[in-house]
């Protein structure tokens, strides 16, 4: 587990020095998140928690790609359509913040982090 985490941290650090930031981080509050999803029903909701965390409850229509999968996470992210908007969340907002930054470095322009993660989510949660 630490190997995967370390790999992601090193990759994120390396990506920050390889290319300049194209866009700043977009953190959204609960209300901003909900409003944005209402306006963009085609947007993708991305949960970057573990499979076990995801199965304990997730935001409707979310897909799960565990950021702790290391290089497999990057492979799965790279297979996504870079032209879509992605609303990313995790448990508290820390992993999703990392995922959003990584996605930006990989060429995704419309990526948004849910502040406070699912812990502070007041909307619907499916199980």
Secondary structure, 3 states (H helix, E strand, C coil): CHHHHHHHHHHHHHHHHHCCCCCCCCEECHHHHHHHHHHCCCCEEEECCCHHHHHCCEECCEEECCHHHCHHHHHHHHCCCCCCCEEEECCCCHHHHHHHHHHHHCCCCCEEEECCHHHHCCCCEEC
